[in-house]
Amino acid sequence: MHFGFTDEQAQLRDAVRRFLADRSPFGEVRHLMATKAGYDPTVWRELCQDLALAGVHVPEEYGGQGFTFRELGVVLEEMGRALYCGPYFSSTVLAATAILEAGSEDDKAALLPGLASGDRLASLALAETDGEWDVGAIGVVAENGTLSGTKSHVVDGCIADLLLVAVRQPGTAGMDGLSLYAIDASAEGVTRTPLEALDPTRKLARVNLDGAQARLVGREGHAGPALRRTLDLAAAALANEMVGGAARLLESAVEYAKERVQFGRAIGSFQAVKHRLADLTLTVELAKSAAYQAANAAADDDADLPALASLAKSAASDAYMQAAKDCIQLHGGIGFTWDNDTHLFYKRAKSSEVFLGDPAKHRERLMQHWRTPPASATSSPSRAAPTAERQPDTPKAAGVRREVRSWLETNWDPNSRLVAWRTKLAGSGWGMPTWPSAWFGHDLPQALAPVVDEEFARIGAVTAAKTGIRILAGATLLEHGSDDQKARFLRRILTGEDTWCQLFSEPGSGSDLAGATTRADFDGEHWIVNGQKVWTTSAHHADYGLLLARTDWDVPKHQGLTYFILDMRQDGVDVHQLKQMNGHASFNQVFFTDAVIPPENRVSDIGNGWQVAITTLAHERRGADGLRGQAREGGLEGSIYEEERREVATVMEPYKWYPQRAGRVDLVVERANVTGRIADPVVRQEIAKLLVMARSAEWTARRARAAQERGQPQGPEGSLGKLAASNVARQACHVHTLIAGPDAMLTGTDGALDGLIAEILVSVPAVSIAGGTDEIQRNIIAERVLGLPKEPRMDRGPFREVRRN
Ligand SMILES: Cc1cc2nc3c(=O)[nH]c(=O)nc-3n(C[C@H](O)[C@H](O)[C@H](O)COP(=O)(O)OP(=O)(O)OC[C@H]3O[C@@H](n4cnc5c(N)ncnc54)[C@H](O)[C@@H]3O)c2cc1C
């Protein structure tokens, strides 16, 4: 799978965007939508001749550019952004693709060059009077090369020179007996009537055929699969066009929210507006990921195309409509005017929502064609996930694979002692290969880490201790710790000898972590800590804590904090477990009474703790899934697995319900099958919504990673991922409830899957609180991704004077 665009694709995008900004501004769109033809032949010619776009995905031997659906997707996304008015979708996407799929070599050679050069315009006439793009329901008949019947909703049908008409042989039904014919639009027996389209930027026509002479394309009676595939490819293409429009609407809404002032402030500083835009950002990003993957599937001839195209079409339809509704709403009265451009997008969104099938139909199609299982709750892009998506190795990846495989062949011994093995791993750098080689790593870019994970998983080799808060401690110390701290702690983190906890939240400050009142005072020799932390996961097992404490009360709150490593095994630290609503007790209250920290365990400069805390929090959001799933499949032999199992049952015990709090998407399809609820159309729709969400979230995380690999710094996109994880978990909880039915009233051994489903239902509420609430993620997305103004603050000035709990 491709998760980024190449430089050439980026250049193509730039060129199309510049061209459309210059030749197809909104003023021009408004002018053209009021014309009968709906396009400007001069601009079309330039688009075909100067940019050679009409044959982007048509092979060179037929006069095209020989690119793939990926490049076609880029062009369409830009056209969607600009609401380009022209026969591109009808001629290049629908008609040329139908010929490519159904035609013989002779047909392609005869018909495609004219379309690829843009000299001839064509369209696909498939839907009939009910307007459904249903291949099996085609009724127009062909007898002895003449066609009779009515086609409707034919895009650009009135300006096309050539019509590709889907027909059936008399006496056949369903997918049998279907053919594709090409007909000269001006031929006798062809009558074209413009339809009044809701979206005036996409012209539609009804075509009556009355014994019109036509030319067969491909084999008589065998076009069913080619037509079905054409619709899948077109759905993938349309999804890309739609996400372009959705992204443009989001930009427009954000721009307006920054400018428009009410109640003395920009409306974008109101949380109701910010949160709406943050949610929309997530929706649009997920839909983009889905659209890009559908284009990839089309380009790579992926067997999953039917499912992926439908996934993308439903996601893009919902995202585009949401963007259009939100954009109008946030513009207020002006958003409902003719003069504001938003309604042009709204109408395109509404029309595209049903074009080629509405979202519910595509969700149903997704359910029928779903093959690739969703990522399991215990896997993440960063962990070994040997799925159907595994791509051939790049030369670099192959080199790493060889190296790690040979190292494992020489060194892996399932009968080693756990700590001894992990010590060896730490020394080799393969335990944490993305860390610097100076500190137990291999300097590997993040992109290559999965290769190493796969090699470990392949032979069942035990990995470094990568789970729990200890890995946040490792990441934070790598970035901010002294060499002495790195030397003392990093190796023991990777071997799992030390367990860590995160001492941030307090009874009076959770979301507002910088409001911490636990104090650390220097007595000339040591730091002395007094106060209380709460919700501290795993504190009852921890050897060390990452502590954020106040060291100065007379400066603004963010400037008076210092970041420490606190030894949890001392008299001044008192830990009390708290029972959670799901019955587990993984978090704690922690009381400090003159707890002692030696000066060498101060991580940040005095007063600079907030900067270090931000690093920990960013890693926590990004790697929320890194905290999950330590369970290993059974059946592996060797004493090391015994030790590993003991570790999971003891120090890692607080995390054992974490897969359940993420919603266990991996169980859904199987449970629906086993219980028979898969037959319920309502349940099928909800499952499909979940699969769309979960899959798109996974791809979005991979896109973010691919961007980092291309050198873009890690940004606040972790908040998008965290918010997506909450949405996925909530929808999974809803779907598990629907599947369980009355059994959702039961728990323990009386409950479904021996209480596992009940555990999901009562654990999911944690996911949108732990690690920063959904509301805080929305604030971060709104302010740091979208650049909306910050809220007015009531907590400036010396912390001592700030109102607190
Ligand atoms: C399972 C679990 C494990 C946890 N583990 C740890 C841990 O190991 N270490 C640790 O330090 N903490 C841990 N936490 C604590 C967690 O980080 C906090 O609960 C969380 O940040 C919220 O803080 P709070 O509970 O004080 O709620 P509050 O901050 O009081 O929030 C209450 C409500 O107000 C909303 N709110 C607050 N501020 C704003 C705002 N500016 N805009 C809009 N809405 C706002 C919140 O979104 C929330 O809905 C854990 C929590 C859970 C549930």
The ligand as an ORCA input file, in Angstrom:
! r2SCAN-3c Opt
* xyz 0 1
  C      -8.146      4.530     32.609
  C      -7.420      5.777     32.931
  C      -6.060      5.730     33.117
  C      -5.358      6.893     33.443
  N      -4.015      6.803     33.669
  C      -3.337      7.914     34.050
  C      -1.956      7.846     34.397
  O      -1.330      6.779     34.330
  N      -1.331      8.959     34.796
  C      -1.962     10.156     34.853
  O      -1.323     11.143     35.201
  N      -3.289     10.269     34.559
  C      -3.982      9.171     34.168
  N      -5.318      9.268     33.860
  C      -5.986     10.545     34.046
  C      -6.453     11.231     32.770
  O      -5.356     11.727     32.051
  C      -7.406     12.342     33.199
  O      -8.529     11.727     33.799
  C      -7.858     13.197     32.046
  O      -6.790     13.942     31.540
  C      -9.007     14.138     32.456
  O      -8.708     14.835     33.625
  P      -9.773     14.884     34.818
  O     -10.133     13.507     35.150
  O      -9.229     15.732     35.879
  O     -11.044     15.578     34.183
  P     -11.246     17.142     33.993
  O     -10.041     17.747     33.408
  O     -11.792     17.744     35.237
  O     -12.372     17.148     32.879
  C     -13.761     16.994     33.164
  C     -14.530     17.257     31.871
  O     -14.293     18.613     31.464
  C     -13.816     18.662     30.144
  N     -12.863     19.751     29.997
  C     -11.825     20.063     30.810
  N     -11.146     21.094     30.319
  C     -11.742     21.436     29.153
  C     -11.493     22.413     28.171
  N     -10.451     23.254     28.234
  N     -12.313     22.458     27.105
  C     -13.371     21.604     27.001
  N     -13.656     20.668     27.899
  C     -12.849     20.580     28.958
  C     -13.135     17.315     29.953
  O     -13.024     16.999     28.581
  C     -14.054     16.399     30.711
  O     -15.112     16.016     29.896
  C      -6.041      8.117     33.550
  C      -7.429      8.159     33.341
  C      -8.115      6.999     33.035
  C      -9.606      7.073     32.817
*
